[in-house]
Amino acid sequence: MAIREIIILPDKQLRLVSKPVEKVTPEIRRLADDMFETMYAAPGIGLAAIQIAEPLRLITMDLAKRDENGETTPQPRVFINPEILARSEEMSVYEEGCLSIPEYYEEVERPAKVRVRYTDLDGKVHEEDAEGLYATCIQHEIDHLNGVLFVDYLSKLKRDRVLKKFTKAAKRTGE
């Protein structure tokens, strides 16, 4: 397992549409392990493979909550070739952030519930309903697989401001 570099806005790779994973191989399992290590170190609750410059339809997620002692029991989940099958009419708003857009948070409105289909690391296909933080997170990460960022849901003014800020920062660091 290795911590990988997370690519940051305005990196153009973040706009790529990721390719489907053909089959679960040892390389895909290693990639998922690296993604978990990278995500936990960041720290974050979700990571799409494209965020570490791997344009594959693979997501890692861990929405574990802290217990009364402040401890968490990891609940790592892997979503291969995830797709949203249905969206609720009802909407919800969550403050979202992104490891590829560090230290920037904004409220985003998305469907409150979604039905998602994905393959796990054992090659089994699952369908399940997601709501709350899970629904928001899976939609956010699937957006990454399609080259969409959460800032794309903001007003043009806010989006332009954040893009300008990160473009300037990238020029300063010589990226």
TIBATOR-569342 format. One line per field, with one value per residue: residue number from 0; x, y, z of N, C-alpha, C, O in turn; chain; residue in three letters. Coordinates in nm, 3 decimals. Layout:
num	c(NUM, ...)
nxx	c(X, ...)
nyy	c(Y, ...)
nzz	c(Z, ...)
caxx	c(X, ...)
cayy	c(Y, ...)
cazz	c(Z, ...)
cxx	c(X, ...)
cyy	c(Y, ...)
czz	c(Z, ...)
oxx	c(X, ...)
oyy	c(Y, ...)
ozz	c(Z, ...)
chaine	c(A, ...)
residu	c(ALA, ...)
This chain:
num	c(0, 1, 2, 3, 4, 5, 6, 7, 8, 9, 10, 11, 12, 13, 14, 15, 16, 17, 18, 19, 20, 21, 22, 23, 24, 25, 26, 27, 28, 29, 30, 31, 32, 33, 34, 35, 36, 37, 38, 39, 40, 41, 42, 43, 44, 45, 46, 47, 48, 49, 50, 51, 52, 53, 54, 55, 56, 57, 58, 59, 60, 61, 62, 63, 64, 65, 66, 67, 68, 69, 70, 71, 72, 73, 74, 75, 76, 77, 78, 79, 80, 81, 82, 83, 84, 85, 86, 87, 88, 89, 90, 91, 92, 93, 94, 95, 96, 97, 98, 99, 100, 101, 102, 103, 104, 105, 106, 107, 108, 109, 110, 111, 112, 113, 114, 115, 116, 117, 118, 119, 120, 121, 122, 123, 124, 125, 126, 127, 128, 129, 130, 131, 132, 133, 134, 135, 136, 137, 138, 139, 140, 141, 142, 143, 144, 145, 146, 147, 148, 149, 150, 151, 152, 153, 154, 155, 156, 157, 158, 159, 160, 161, 162, 163, 164, 165, 166, 167, 168, 169, 170, 171, 172, 173, 174)
nxx	c(0.084, 0.039, 0.069, -0.068, -0.018, -0.254, -0.431, -0.478, -0.715, -0.621, -0.583, -0.612, -0.674, -0.873, -1.103, -1.142, -1.327, -1.369, -1.257, -1.436, -1.383, -1.253, -1.221, -1.191, -0.879, -0.553, -0.411, -0.611, -0.710, -0.485, -0.472, -0.711, -0.641, -0.426, -0.573, -0.742, -0.549, -0.444, -0.676, -0.747, -0.522, -0.540, -0.714, -1.003, -1.342, -1.417, -1.295, -1.213, -1.070, -0.958, -0.871, -0.623, -0.489, -0.560, -0.750, -0.994, -1.307, -1.354, -1.414, -1.339, -1.466, -1.545, -1.760, -1.762, -1.869, -1.781, -1.768, -1.903, -1.665, -1.498, -1.379, -1.335, -1.462, -1.331, -1.507, -1.461, -1.544, -1.572, -1.640, -1.693, -1.721, -1.955, -2.299, -2.571, -2.898, -3.150, -3.299, -3.420, -3.701, -3.706, -3.489, -3.170, -2.947, -2.605, -2.301, -2.025, -1.695, -1.373, -1.104, -0.946, -0.984, -0.870, -0.949, -1.176, -1.512, -1.857, -2.211, -2.412, -2.676, -2.840, -3.005, -3.193, -3.209, -3.076, -3.061, -2.820, -2.596, -2.329, -2.009, -1.835, -1.514, -1.502, -1.615, -1.888, -2.212, -2.398, -2.701, -2.831, -3.009, -2.939, -2.911, -2.903, -2.580, -2.442, -2.575, -2.514, -2.232, -2.178, -2.285, -2.123, -1.870, -1.917, -1.968, -1.704, -1.596, -1.707, -1.592, -1.688, -1.705, -1.772, -1.788, -1.901, -2.169, -2.220, -2.296, -2.213, -2.046, -1.933, -1.808, -1.625, -1.463, -1.341, -1.205, -1.026, -0.876, -0.748, -0.608, -0.429, -0.284, -0.166, 0.005, 0.180, 0.310, 0.433, 0.321)
nyy	c(-0.118, 0.227, 0.578, 0.797, 1.078, 1.334, 1.479, 1.822, 2.085, 2.332, 2.099, 1.936, 1.669, 1.611, 1.656, 1.448, 1.171, 0.878, 0.541, 0.227, -0.040, -0.337, -0.597, -0.738, -0.733, -0.828, -0.587, -0.393, -0.435, -0.358, -0.091, 0.001, -0.040, 0.144, 0.375, 0.383, 0.418, 0.666, 0.826, 0.808, 0.925, 1.185, 1.394, 1.212, 1.123, 1.001, 0.892, 0.918, 0.725, 0.880, 1.103, 1.043, 1.036, 0.811, 0.709, 0.542, 0.375, 0.369, 0.383, 0.469, 0.463, 0.573, 0.609, 0.601, 0.666, 0.855, 0.708, 0.735, 0.755, 0.882, 0.722, 0.551, 0.290, 0.160, 0.154, 0.057, 0.089, -0.026, 0.076, -0.034, 0.057, 0.218, 0.320, 0.545, 0.456, 0.554, 0.862, 1.060, 1.287, 1.460, 1.691, 1.754, 1.945, 1.965, 2.058, 2.051, 1.932, 1.877, 1.662, 1.726, 1.991, 2.156, 2.271, 2.421, 2.478, 2.434, 2.476, 2.234, 2.135, 1.834, 1.532, 1.380, 1.108, 0.817, 0.540, 0.299, 0.109, -0.119, -0.286, -0.504, -0.575, -0.849, -0.907, -0.916, -0.796, -0.528, -0.369, -0.087, 0.134, 0.471, 0.728, 1.048, 1.137, 0.934, 0.920, 1.175, 1.165, 0.942, 1.039, 1.265, 1.143, 0.975, 1.173, 1.270, 1.060, 1.114, 1.346, 1.572, 1.830, 1.929, 2.204, 2.273, 2.285, 2.521, 2.878, 3.071, 3.286, 3.217, 2.975, 3.063, 3.225, 3.038, 2.874, 3.058, 3.124, 2.874, 2.834, 3.047, 2.975, 2.738, 2.839, 2.986, 2.784, 2.662, 2.454)
nzz	c(0.000, -0.066, -0.018, -0.241, -0.461, -0.457, -0.715, -0.790, -0.842, -1.080, -1.238, -1.543, -1.573, -1.394, -1.528, -1.697, -1.836, -1.672, -1.743, -1.772, -1.535, -1.637, -1.527, -1.197, -1.079, -0.941, -0.960, -0.956, -0.701, -0.553, -0.628, -0.509, -0.239, -0.218, -0.265, -0.039, 0.163, 0.087, 0.099, 0.374, 0.488, 0.400, 0.549, 0.425, 0.320, 0.092, -0.227, -0.564, -0.826, -1.033, -0.901, -0.812, -1.041, -1.194, -1.440, -1.396, -1.335, -1.035, -0.692, -0.357, -0.024, 0.304, 0.552, 0.825, 1.157, 1.451, 1.776, 2.115, 2.259, 2.092, 1.909, 1.596, 1.396, 1.121, 0.811, 0.538, 0.194, -0.140, -0.467, -0.778, -1.112, -1.060, -1.084, -1.105, -1.072, -1.018, -0.908, -0.640, -0.634, -0.432, -0.277, -0.118, 0.088, 0.137, 0.294, 0.100, 0.037, -0.114, -0.182, -0.395, -0.420, -0.207, 0.124, 0.061, 0.087, 0.025, 0.010, -0.150, -0.359, -0.404, -0.530, -0.268, -0.224, -0.379, -0.605, -0.639, -0.844, -0.836, -0.857, -0.638, -0.475, -0.492, -0.725, -0.727, -0.810, -0.687, -0.579, -0.429, -0.205, -0.134, 0.105, 0.276, 0.402, 0.268, 0.018, -0.083, -0.091, -0.263, -0.501, -0.542, -0.576, -0.801, -0.984, -1.013, -1.164, -1.402, -1.482, -1.354, -1.115, -0.772, -0.758, -0.994, -0.955, -0.838, -0.838, -1.131, -1.069, -0.813, -0.885, -1.083, -0.923, -0.744, -0.926, -1.035, -0.807, -0.749, -0.986, -0.981, -0.750, -0.839, -1.035, -0.878, -0.735, -0.937, -1.084)
caxx	c(0.000, 0.116, -0.005, -0.046, -0.041, -0.388, -0.422, -0.550, -0.764, -0.693, -0.532, -0.710, -0.713, -0.997, -1.216, -1.150, -1.429, -1.294, -1.292, -1.484, -1.290, -1.294, -1.238, -1.120, -0.748, -0.467, -0.375, -0.727, -0.712, -0.374, -0.515, -0.809, -0.564, -0.357, -0.674, -0.781, -0.438, -0.439, -0.797, -0.739, -0.412, -0.570, -0.810, -1.127, -1.439, -1.438, -1.189, -1.228, -0.937, -0.906, -0.808, -0.480, -0.446, -0.593, -0.882, -1.075, -1.434, -1.331, -1.432, -1.330, -1.545, -1.561, -1.845, -1.767, -1.894, -1.712, -1.856, -1.898, -1.526, -1.421, -1.315, -1.410, -1.433, -1.335, -1.608, -1.419, -1.627, -1.519, -1.744, -1.634, -1.818, -2.083, -2.390, -2.695, -3.011, -3.268, -3.279, -3.546, -3.740, -3.671, -3.350, -3.112, -2.830, -2.493, -2.177, -1.931, -1.556, -1.313, -0.959, -0.882, -1.007, -0.849, -0.989, -1.286, -1.638, -1.974, -2.335, -2.452, -2.805, -2.843, -3.115, -3.179, -3.195, -3.043, -3.040, -2.690, -2.549, -2.183, -1.944, -1.739, -1.383, -1.520, -1.680, -2.033, -2.287, -2.493, -2.790, -2.881, -3.058, -2.853, -2.969, -2.819, -2.441, -2.406, -2.626, -2.434, -2.094, -2.170, -2.309, -2.002, -1.762, -1.953, -1.942, -1.560, -1.573, -1.760, -1.525, -1.767, -1.662, -1.883, -1.797, -1.983, -2.307, -2.228, -2.323, -2.098, -1.958, -1.857, -1.723, -1.514, -1.373, -1.260, -1.114, -0.921, -0.792, -0.665, -0.519, -0.322, -0.204, -0.086, 0.112, 0.277, 0.389, 0.501, 0.264)
cayy	c(0.000, 0.350, 0.702, 0.858, 1.222, 1.372, 1.590, 1.941, 2.184, 2.319, 1.987, 1.900, 1.528, 1.605, 1.668, 1.328, 1.071, 0.756, 0.420, 0.117, -0.145, -0.457, -0.705, -0.718, -0.797, -0.788, -0.446, -0.315, -0.448, -0.274, 0.047, 0.030, -0.028, 0.274, 0.480, 0.393, 0.477, 0.807, 0.891, 0.819, 1.017, 1.322, 1.283, 1.231, 1.014, 0.939, 0.922, 0.856, 0.691, 0.990, 1.201, 1.007, 1.027, 0.680, 0.731, 0.420, 0.393, 0.305, 0.476, 0.419, 0.548, 0.528, 0.706, 0.561, 0.773, 0.841, 0.669, 0.828, 0.769, 0.948, 0.619, 0.508, 0.158, 0.181, 0.085, 0.082, 0.034, -0.007, 0.079, -0.048, 0.089, 0.255, 0.401, 0.582, 0.402, 0.639, 0.976, 1.110, 1.425, 1.536, 1.735, 1.788, 2.031, 1.933, 2.132, 1.957, 1.968, 1.782, 1.651, 1.790, 2.135, 2.160, 2.381, 2.499, 2.409, 2.509, 2.398, 2.184, 2.067, 1.712, 1.445, 1.332, 0.962, 0.758, 0.394, 0.283, -0.026, -0.122, -0.416, -0.498, -0.635, -0.992, -0.919, -0.926, -0.675, -0.489, -0.254, -0.044, 0.271, 0.556, 0.856, 1.122, 1.159, 0.831, 0.962, 1.290, 1.122, 0.858, 1.126, 1.347, 1.060, 0.935, 1.292, 1.270, 0.962, 1.174, 1.474, 1.679, 1.867, 1.988, 2.348, 2.290, 2.306, 2.654, 2.988, 3.100, 3.377, 3.140, 2.879, 3.137, 3.268, 2.927, 2.833, 3.161, 3.108, 2.755, 2.855, 3.134, 2.896, 2.644, 2.916, 3.022, 2.667, 2.616, 2.331)
cazz	c(0.000, -0.076, -0.028, -0.372, -0.469, -0.501, -0.809, -0.742, -0.937, -1.206, -1.319, -1.646, -1.559, -1.316, -1.622, -1.781, -1.806, -1.640, -1.818, -1.688, -1.492, -1.712, -1.430, -1.071, -1.087, -0.828, -0.976, -0.911, -0.554, -0.503, -0.649, -0.404, -0.114, -0.224, -0.254, 0.102, 0.239, 0.047, 0.149, 0.520, 0.522, 0.354, 0.553, 0.353, 0.335, -0.039, -0.324, -0.696, -0.878, -1.115, -0.813, -0.802, -1.182, -1.251, -1.498, -1.391, -1.262, -0.905, -0.580, -0.219, 0.064, 0.443, 0.620, 0.967, 1.253, 1.580, 1.886, 2.229, 2.304, 1.987, 1.826, 1.478, 1.341, 0.976, 0.730, 0.400, 0.087, -0.275, -0.569, -0.911, -1.217, -1.000, -1.164, -1.039, -1.147, -0.994, -0.818, -0.584, -0.667, -0.311, -0.278, 0.012, 0.077, 0.226, 0.270, 0.040, 0.016, -0.206, -0.162, -0.510, -0.408, -0.062, 0.212, 0.004, 0.118, -0.020, 0.010, -0.281, -0.358, -0.485, -0.490, -0.130, -0.228, -0.509, -0.613, -0.703, -0.875, -0.843, -0.838, -0.528, -0.505, -0.518, -0.855, -0.711, -0.842, -0.582, -0.599, -0.299, -0.192, -0.053, 0.146, 0.368, 0.363, 0.171, -0.114, -0.127, -0.118, -0.383, -0.618, -0.556, -0.631, -0.938, -1.066, -1.047, -1.271, -1.524, -1.507, -1.295, -0.980, -0.696, -0.786, -1.114, -0.910, -0.779, -0.932, -1.217, -0.996, -0.712, -0.956, -1.144, -0.814, -0.694, -1.034, -1.043, -0.687, -0.762, -1.101, -0.930, -0.657, -0.918, -1.100, -0.772, -0.698, -1.058, -1.137)
cxx	c(0.088, 0.023, 0.032, -0.071, -0.181, -0.373, -0.520, -0.598, -0.654, -0.645, -0.642, -0.754, -0.844, -1.120, -1.230, -1.269, -1.353, -1.348, -1.344, -1.371, -1.339, -1.315, -1.153, -0.992, -0.667, -0.427, -0.488, -0.736, -0.603, -0.410, -0.615, -0.738, -0.492, -0.456, -0.721, -0.672, -0.429, -0.556, -0.789, -0.632, -0.450, -0.619, -0.937, -1.219, -1.467, -1.326, -1.221, -1.088, -0.876, -0.835, -0.661, -0.427, -0.461, -0.734, -0.966, -1.198, -1.427, -1.338, -1.406, -1.406, -1.545, -1.635, -1.859, -1.785, -1.814, -1.813, -1.839, -1.757, -1.437, -1.350, -1.401, -1.367, -1.442, -1.442, -1.576, -1.510, -1.563, -1.635, -1.675, -1.746, -1.955, -2.168, -2.516, -2.810, -3.135, -3.232, -3.415, -3.574, -3.697, -3.521, -3.301, -2.985, -2.728, -2.378, -2.076, -1.792, -1.498, -1.163, -0.883, -0.905, -0.992, -0.894, -1.092, -1.413, -1.754, -2.095, -2.375, -2.585, -2.800, -2.969, -3.088, -3.154, -3.160, -3.038, -2.914, -2.661, -2.398, -2.135, -1.846, -1.608, -1.389, -1.589, -1.831, -2.098, -2.390, -2.580, -2.838, -2.926, -2.965, -2.930, -2.874, -2.679, -2.397, -2.452, -2.544, -2.296, -2.086, -2.195, -2.185, -1.891, -1.793, -1.936, -1.795, -1.533, -1.619, -1.700, -1.598, -1.718, -1.777, -1.896, -1.880, -2.130, -2.327, -2.265, -2.196, -1.998, -1.871, -1.760, -1.602, -1.413, -1.282, -1.162, -0.997, -0.822, -0.696, -0.569, -0.401, -0.227, -0.113, 0.029, 0.221, 0.368, 0.457, 0.447, 0.207)
cyy	c(0.124, 0.470, 0.766, 1.007, 1.247, 1.491, 1.700, 2.025, 2.287, 2.204, 1.937, 1.754, 1.514, 1.614, 1.547, 1.242, 0.939, 0.635, 0.311, 0.021, -0.273, -0.576, -0.675, -0.802, -0.762, -0.640, -0.355, -0.319, -0.360, -0.127, 0.087, 0.046, 0.107, 0.389, 0.496, 0.461, 0.628, 0.884, 0.911, 0.920, 1.162, 1.419, 1.318, 1.112, 0.944, 0.981, 0.847, 0.834, 0.805, 1.093, 1.167, 0.971, 0.888, 0.691, 0.603, 0.445, 0.313, 0.413, 0.401, 0.517, 0.487, 0.637, 0.671, 0.682, 0.747, 0.797, 0.766, 0.848, 0.839, 0.851, 0.592, 0.367, 0.175, 0.096, 0.109, 0.014, 0.068, -0.018, 0.075, -0.028, 0.128, 0.337, 0.428, 0.539, 0.490, 0.747, 1.019, 1.250, 1.516, 1.568, 1.756, 1.870, 1.988, 2.026, 2.030, 2.020, 1.861, 1.781, 1.714, 1.941, 2.166, 2.290, 2.474, 2.417, 2.498, 2.417, 2.363, 2.111, 1.950, 1.633, 1.385, 1.181, 0.920, 0.606, 0.375, 0.135, -0.019, -0.266, -0.400, -0.567, -0.786, -1.016, -0.933, -0.792, -0.652, -0.374, -0.216, 0.101, 0.347, 0.682, 0.923, 1.143, 1.059, 0.872, 1.078, 1.246, 1.038, 0.941, 1.211, 1.266, 1.011, 1.053, 1.298, 1.176, 1.014, 1.311, 1.594, 1.703, 1.934, 2.137, 2.376, 2.315, 2.446, 2.758, 3.013, 3.189, 3.301, 3.043, 2.949, 3.182, 3.156, 2.878, 2.929, 3.145, 2.989, 2.764, 2.942, 3.056, 2.799, 2.716, 2.951, 2.906, 2.604, 2.488, 2.353)
czz	c(0.000, -0.080, -0.161, -0.365, -0.524, -0.596, -0.769, -0.860, -0.960, -1.295, -1.414, -1.637, -1.482, -1.405, -1.714, -1.739, -1.789, -1.717, -1.723, -1.652, -1.558, -1.620, -1.307, -1.075, -0.962, -0.837, -0.928, -0.759, -0.491, -0.515, -0.539, -0.269, -0.108, -0.205, -0.109, 0.184, 0.212, 0.107, 0.301, 0.561, 0.495, 0.463, 0.476, 0.374, 0.203, -0.133, -0.453, -0.753, -0.960, -1.028, -0.783, -0.942, -1.242, -1.308, -1.511, -1.304, -1.131, -0.797, -0.450, -0.131, 0.204, 0.518, 0.769, 1.057, 1.381, 1.686, 2.002, 2.286, 2.201, 1.894, 1.702, 1.442, 1.191, 0.909, 0.583, 0.299, -0.047, -0.373, -0.705, -1.013, -1.159, -1.096, -1.084, -1.128, -1.134, -0.894, -0.765, -0.635, -0.553, -0.314, -0.135, -0.013, 0.181, 0.193, 0.220, 0.033, -0.075, -0.184, -0.279, -0.516, -0.258, 0.004, 0.149, 0.024, 0.074, -0.015, -0.132, -0.265, -0.456, -0.448, -0.351, -0.126, -0.370, -0.496, -0.694, -0.729, -0.889, -0.827, -0.722, -0.568, -0.527, -0.653, -0.847, -0.740, -0.732, -0.632, -0.461, -0.304, -0.100, -0.018, 0.243, 0.312, 0.257, 0.030, -0.169, -0.171, -0.246, -0.509, -0.647, -0.624, -0.773, -1.032, -1.107, -1.164, -1.406, -1.554, -1.452, -1.152, -0.905, -0.721, -0.912, -1.079, -0.851, -0.885, -1.014, -1.144, -0.895, -0.780, -1.017, -1.039, -0.767, -0.801, -1.046, -0.927, -0.703, -0.881, -1.058, -0.839, -0.732, -0.987, -1.000, -0.737, -0.819, -1.116, -1.274)
oxx	c(0.197, -0.086, 0.150, -0.139, -0.221, -0.310, -0.630, -0.531, -0.595, -0.665, -0.751, -0.861, -0.918, -1.231, -1.319, -1.307, -1.282, -1.466, -1.301, -1.276, -1.454, -1.414, -1.058, -0.996, -0.708, -0.410, -0.463, -0.766, -0.625, -0.382, -0.604, -0.772, -0.495, -0.426, -0.737, -0.700, -0.410, -0.539, -0.821, -0.650, -0.397, -0.564, -0.975, -1.181, -1.533, -1.270, -1.250, -0.998, -0.754, -0.748, -0.586, -0.336, -0.385, -0.831, -1.005, -1.193, -1.485, -1.276, -1.445, -1.411, -1.545, -1.580, -1.958, -1.724, -1.785, -1.927, -1.769, -1.733, -1.316, -1.269, -1.523, -1.251, -1.550, -1.465, -1.654, -1.548, -1.508, -1.718, -1.606, -1.853, -2.058, -2.116, -2.561, -2.819, -3.215, -3.148, -3.514, -3.483, -3.657, -3.439, -3.381, -2.926, -2.761, -2.360, -2.045, -1.775, -1.566, -1.100, -0.767, -0.852, -1.090, -0.881, -1.097, -1.420, -1.748, -2.084, -2.373, -2.604, -2.763, -3.034, -2.976, -3.088, -3.207, -3.015, -2.901, -2.695, -2.345, -2.211, -1.782, -1.594, -1.293, -1.617, -1.896, -2.048, -2.459, -2.539, -2.882, -2.887, -2.917, -3.005, -2.776, -2.661, -2.322, -2.375, -2.510, -2.248, -1.997, -2.132, -2.148, -1.827, -1.703, -1.894, -1.764, -1.454, -1.576, -1.748, -1.575, -1.693, -1.868, -2.006, -1.924, -2.207, -2.439, -2.265, -2.086, -1.877, -1.749, -1.645, -1.490, -1.292, -1.162, -1.049, -0.882, -0.701, -0.577, -0.459, -0.286, -0.105, 0.003, 0.138, 0.339, 0.487, 0.531, 0.517, 0.155)
oyy	c(0.126, 0.464, 0.786, 1.056, 1.189, 1.591, 1.673, 2.035, 2.330, 2.209, 1.901, 1.719, 1.417, 1.583, 1.543, 1.239, 0.895, 0.628, 0.304, 0.003, -0.313, -0.648, -0.598, -0.925, -0.676, -0.575, -0.251, -0.218, -0.294, -0.047, 0.196, 0.136, 0.175, 0.487, 0.608, 0.550, 0.707, 0.994, 1.019, 0.993, 1.252, 1.529, 1.434, 1.014, 0.840, 1.090, 0.727, 0.916, 0.824, 1.165, 1.251, 0.891, 0.850, 0.683, 0.563, 0.526, 0.205, 0.519, 0.286, 0.637, 0.365, 0.743, 0.709, 0.787, 0.632, 0.841, 0.866, 0.947, 0.853, 0.892, 0.609, 0.329, 0.201, -0.019, 0.172, -0.102, 0.177, -0.109, 0.170, -0.088, 0.077, 0.414, 0.345, 0.579, 0.500, 0.728, 1.015, 1.323, 1.631, 1.484, 1.774, 1.864, 1.975, 2.067, 1.933, 2.141, 1.765, 1.886, 1.750, 2.010, 2.199, 2.400, 2.593, 2.301, 2.620, 2.296, 2.447, 2.035, 1.965, 1.663, 1.344, 1.131, 0.978, 0.552, 0.428, 0.048, 0.076, -0.354, -0.296, -0.613, -0.845, -1.130, -0.960, -0.687, -0.744, -0.294, -0.302, 0.179, 0.294, 0.736, 0.863, 1.165, 1.094, 0.860, 1.080, 1.286, 1.059, 0.917, 1.229, 1.313, 1.007, 1.037, 1.327, 1.210, 0.966, 1.383, 1.707, 1.609, 1.989, 2.192, 2.489, 2.361, 2.484, 2.729, 2.980, 3.169, 3.319, 3.031, 2.901, 3.179, 3.175, 2.844, 2.888, 3.150, 3.000, 2.708, 2.915, 3.069, 2.779, 2.661, 2.946, 2.924, 2.506, 2.419, 2.260)
ozz	c(0.058, -0.136, -0.190, -0.274, -0.625, -0.562, -0.720, -0.963, -0.860, -1.417, -1.371, -1.688, -1.502, -1.360, -1.799, -1.622, -1.879, -1.751, -1.608, -1.728, -1.538, -1.632, -1.312, -1.075, -0.884, -0.734, -0.866, -0.695, -0.389, -0.426, -0.483, -0.192, -0.006, -0.137, -0.061, 0.264, 0.304, 0.161, 0.351, 0.659, 0.560, 0.467, 0.464, 0.437, 0.200, -0.122, -0.451, -0.730, -0.958, -1.077, -0.735, -0.958, -1.330, -1.232, -1.620, -1.212, -1.118, -0.809, -0.434, -0.158, 0.220, 0.545, 0.832, 1.036, 1.415, 1.687, 1.990, 2.354, 2.221, 1.810, 1.704, 1.458, 1.138, 0.946, 0.512, 0.315, -0.066, -0.364, -0.742, -1.002, -1.203, -1.178, -1.005, -1.244, -1.227, -0.806, -0.838, -0.674, -0.574, -0.349, -0.043, -0.121, 0.299, 0.079, 0.289, 0.023, -0.110, -0.170, -0.263, -0.603, -0.191, -0.049, 0.181, -0.016, 0.084, -0.033, -0.222, -0.170, -0.572, -0.348, -0.320, -0.035, -0.468, -0.388, -0.805, -0.649, -0.948, -0.787, -0.709, -0.681, -0.576, -0.689, -0.948, -0.700, -0.689, -0.716, -0.384, -0.391, 0.000, -0.100, 0.288, 0.192, 0.165, -0.065, -0.287, -0.278, -0.328, -0.612, -0.763, -0.718, -0.857, -1.147, -1.223, -1.253, -1.511, -1.641, -1.496, -1.078, -0.967, -0.707, -0.934, -1.163, -0.818, -1.005, -0.971, -1.156, -0.893, -0.738, -1.005, -1.063, -0.751, -0.768, -1.064, -0.947, -0.673, -0.877, -1.095, -0.850, -0.694, -0.997, -1.031, -0.713, -0.806, -1.190, -1.335)
chaine	c(A, A, A, A, A, A, A, A, A, A, A, A, A, A, A, A, A, A, A, A, A, A, A, A, A, A, A, A, A, A, A, A, A, A, A, A, A, A, A, A, A, A, A, A, A, A, A, A, A, A, A, A, A, A, A, A, A, A, A, A, A, A, A, A, A, A, A, A, A, A, A, A, A, A, A, A, A, A, A, A, A, A, A, A, A, A, A, A, A, A, A, A, A, A, A, A, A, A, A, A, A, A, A, A, A, A, A, A, A, A, A, A, A, A, A, A, A, A, A, A, A, A, A, A, A, A, A, A, A, A, A, A, A, A, A, A, A, A, A, A, A, A, A, A, A, A, A, A, A, A, A, A, A, A, A, A, A, A, A, A, A, A, A, A, A, A, A, A, A, A, A, A, A, A, A)
residu	c(MET, ALA, ILE, ARG, GLU, ILE, ILE, ILE, LEU, PRO, ASP, LYS, GLN, LEU, ARG, LEU, VAL, SER, LYS, PRO, VAL, GLU, LYS, VAL, THR, PRO, GLU, ILE, ARG, ARG, LEU, ALA, ASP, ASP, MET, PHE, GLU, THR, MET, TYR, ALA, ALA, PRO, GLY, ILE, GLY, LEU, ALA, ALA, ILE, GLN, ILE, ALA, GLU, PRO, LEU, ARG, LEU, ILE, THR, MET, ASP, LEU, ALA, LYS, ARG, ASP, GLU, ASN, GLY, GLU, THR, THR, PRO, GLN, PRO, ARG, VAL, PHE, ILE, ASN, PRO, GLU, ILE, LEU, ALA, ARG, SER, GLU, GLU, MET, SER, VAL, TYR, GLU, GLU, GLY, CYS, LEU, SER, ILE, PRO, GLU, TYR, TYR, GLU, GLU, VAL, GLU, ARG, PRO, ALA, LYS, VAL, ARG, VAL, ARG, TYR, THR, ASP, LEU, ASP, GLY, LYS, VAL, HIS, GLU, GLU, ASP, ALA, GLU, GLY, LEU, TYR, ALA, THR, CYS, ILE, GLN, HIS, GLU, ILE, ASP, HIS, LEU, ASN, GLY, VAL, LEU, PHE, VAL, ASP, TYR, LEU, SER, LYS, LEU, LYS, ARG, ASP, ARG, VAL, LEU, LYS, LYS, PHE, THR, LYS, ALA, ALA, LYS, ARG, THR, GLY, GLU)
